[in-house]
Structures are given as structure tokens and as C-alpha cells.
């Protein structure tokens, strides 16, 4: 626990004092009203508004007898998209809160995780003054968004084995009070490994349970030491930095590790990012989440544009969240395909190393990344050349089994 953390001291003064835009749909809580049961004035019977086949599944304004002339909307639409969407995505947050077992006040929903990344810079970093720390190689938008917001980037590279250099990070942030944020992508893109683990006790129990043991099996002495060391590192990191630490869990669904959402109450300077783009297959809908303490989420909500997530994306995300069976099936298949693809890649002489992955992609070191990338591209197989970040590496997204087999068949012709 960081007893010295004071949110007000690290928020930009203009953001702390900002009076947010008050939209028509926030002044009149249309979506809160439409989500309530309707009492029929003629029959006196209760009608479940949430069962109606209208936007977001609620009773429409017209069905309630509402005359909406407050938001300069077109009164008619063939697609039922004439009304502005719920500015705070109430129904989506309610489902997320239930699934994540947190309060809806701890959830921000954005136009992809990239909106949350941008807002974090806007909220906490003074342009031309403050800094952010990243651990390359990692997701490129942390640095791009920093440049857009005129925030200097401090780089603490991962170690040769792609592990987290905690001591160097602490040295840098303690020696430079202008560092306001630390970005940690875990599992990391493009390396695929988990940089931080929220709770090794959970991981131990899960591993033993899936192997036929009991959830409460006693720890081995070696693991107990590892667990204590992991907790010590977390307390060091979060307890010795009076800024925001962002753990980006875009690929969390493909690992067995517990989410850092479970540590929000322990670390008030923690923000966790997740997305609907990967496991739920909604990259085109652009829906991302930030999870944090209530005060931080309030800062997100007053800084964001009023209608930042469109109606269609809210509906698609809600439907996907409720269809957990389909998501779990998709994840299981991708994890199976990941193992198969990794095993197959190791058979080629020009593949020097296949790195372990806890994401929906595999990073491989090859003899000549540029040459291999061009060969695959010329054969209609599009992968990601990561040579600019990690010499002679290619990142293979895990696709369907047919797509994975096509990659191997194409490489077979080159071998």
C-alpha cells in the first residue's frame, strides 16, 4: 500500500479544476429512465423495459410517451440511431462490474484502449514538463501518444530474457520526480511474456487444481519463497512511486494469471487496461476498458468526449460479454493453435528461437527477418516484421487452425 500517494498532487491542475461538458443525455438521464420497468397507464401492468427490441434493448422514448427535444437530434431514423448513445455506457458497465466483481464506479469505457492511453497523458502529464516511463520493446502507442501530448519518454529496456528490470525502474523514477507514469504491458507485446504477476498464490492453486490436485494444496517451500519475493517486488514498485502505474492487460485472456483488477484496492495508483479487441474478437468495434479507483475513473469521465463510445459498439460489446461460452471456446481454440504453431515453427532450420507466449501471438527469431517477411508477403501470408524492435524477429498472430497450417505449408516450401 502506498500511504504517501496523493492523487491531487499528480493530476494536472487544469484537469482537477475542469468543469466537464454537460451533455443533454447527462442532464436528463434518458438511459437510466429507459432501463426502468414501465407502468402502463391504461392497464396498470408492469412492463420490463429491458426486454424490448430497441437500442440497447430498452423501451424507446416514444413508447414511454417522452417528447425529446433537448439534444438537437433528428426525430426519425430508419436504423434507430437518431438518439445520442448513453454517455456513460451504463448497461455495459453493469455487466462488466458483475463479471469483474468490482463497482461500476471503478470502470471507464473508451473508444478502444488507445483512448484510455491518451486520456491518461491528458489527465496526469503536463505537456513539455512531465515524463512517462516505458520498457521497450513494448506496445508502440505508449510512445506515440506521449509524443502527441508533448510528454518526454524515459526508456528502461527489458533484460535480454525480456524480464522486467525493477531495480533500474526504481532508480530512474526515484532519481527523476518528473516521471508521472509507468507503462507495463503484461503479457507484453511483442514478446508475449507476462512481465508482472498480480497474485502467485492464485496461479499456484489454479495450476495444481487443473492437474487434479486440490485448490488449497500447501505450497512447496520453493514456491512460497517465490510468492513472497513477487509480493515484495509489487510493494516496492507501487509503494515507492507516487505516480500512476498502468498495467495493460490487452492479452490477459490468453494467460492463466490472475488480473491486476484484483489488486485495485491494494494499490491506489494502479490503472488496469483491457480490451474487447482480442479474446472477444471485436477489434472493429473499438471498445476498451480502464479499471481504477473511483477518483481516477471520475477524472476519466470528465475529461473524455461526451459520447465517446457509439451505440453499435456498446450493443456489440454487451452481447459479446454476455456470450461467455463463445468467448471461452474461442480462447481455448486459440491457445491450442498457439501451441501447435509454436511446435511447428521449431522444425525449421532458419527459425533460431520460438519465444514462450501467453498472448494470442508468437514471437520467433529467424535468420533474416526482412527476407522471410517479404517471402511470406509475396505468398499472401501477412505477419509482422519486428526487426526494428528486436533484431531478426517475426511476430505471428495465432489464427484459425487452417491459417496456422497455411503458414507452415508456406514455410515448408522455403525450407
Steps between C-alpha positions, in 0.01 A plus 500: 500500500634843405412711805662810346301494176297818454299506179445875501876564501559313175194607299541799269353804678279595205357146488437489875310829473333416168127545479399224257268552207144430600325319217126480452510127573685556827271777623193290421582139580314350207676165514458466875129567454462266204664221695224507763176297482211690347157515665233503234260788554213308340541151642696575816732211419879501540697472176863397504661779298823309455325230298394724214668475162630858477845664540693343789202273553291757693155654452525781248431860589193504278360190669529683833319803367812716524535800270877539467587850380811560708793364294444638147451147366311400189163366621499219242748232393464184295781332699392615851824695531356851519552531876837566659639193679519458874797727592602278793418160345294404806376160384844394379658609828242309700589177319873566534465576870322169551759300307806674646350513850567869546293816523382665178659817640837330446444462124570733209394394149678656209527502123756221512780485757677769298251758629580402858873528424456849359279611789756382756754737347248783489400451863837446665780644284574868448607547136864592464566432868407152622634162388379143456702179532471208260680164478584432136444296299133562571176635353582799282201718587639584843778691328291639214235632737773652718637685197153627407459636854855641511609266780862381513552123510748331733605156377602211725546208259402148592786268587638259239252236611221761467450518876416813694793708634338610826814639662582722203140623482506597867836671454367706209172610660657578836770704329255693284184635662367614163409140413123488552412164342643152453364286216509121537354277230445154647490266314728722298469585133705391304686259732193308625618451859341618824717774653313524829277256686228627727464199730720191484288330764212494254729371225624215723148395593381509141794296372460229764123486462521449124748217560254318721608641835304702754465879491635525854805279452794621715773697328838347437776687690650616171172640374419667830831685474421598140155621603641716778764641266235588241293681762809685621567622146142620457509689829835652402371614163162636603606619844804697386347687210266792557370493147268285290598143407307370200482123449376435148328159494390497136612135475402391849228261380764270350688446824405318821630783718258691720418853386639809671138611533512290819763738642319831448416527869862431594663758272323838459741605223414200280312520169423179309419501129310226316332476161229327300727484194678172570314219679153628409597571139367857492801690367273678252263624772776686689403438863759513775489520879690670778456373856615711796391662822181708494681836507715412199196378304323830577795680340467279189128574475530875523792518253361271228276620213133480601400218262827313459361148437240470227170315527593211270824431689323506836245246377766275346716509814207424728393206286854361496542536876179311563599222260778371725476146363597613150790709634633213713479265204688746280773551760547125548531447124752783462711367787498154337596652165772704668668186633466323166645791305789542743585130479489508121719809470782333693551243220649756258875555492458871429293544817757554774264534795130498576427702812243376753175692469206578726327706233323432169824530304844341481833678465770310314864583435602412144811521285390797292174663607475742207553225246254262669238770538519588130482133401186446707345821371568397141315176580198683646588428864511826694690496829670780700867574449637601842862534386495872583423419865677166549759399239386229259165425657160432345172513689239245397144569609327172590216450253266214424651153468468529121687832502773359725535199269528735203792679667684172554427376145636826361815477713543137396555614142787718618668244721 
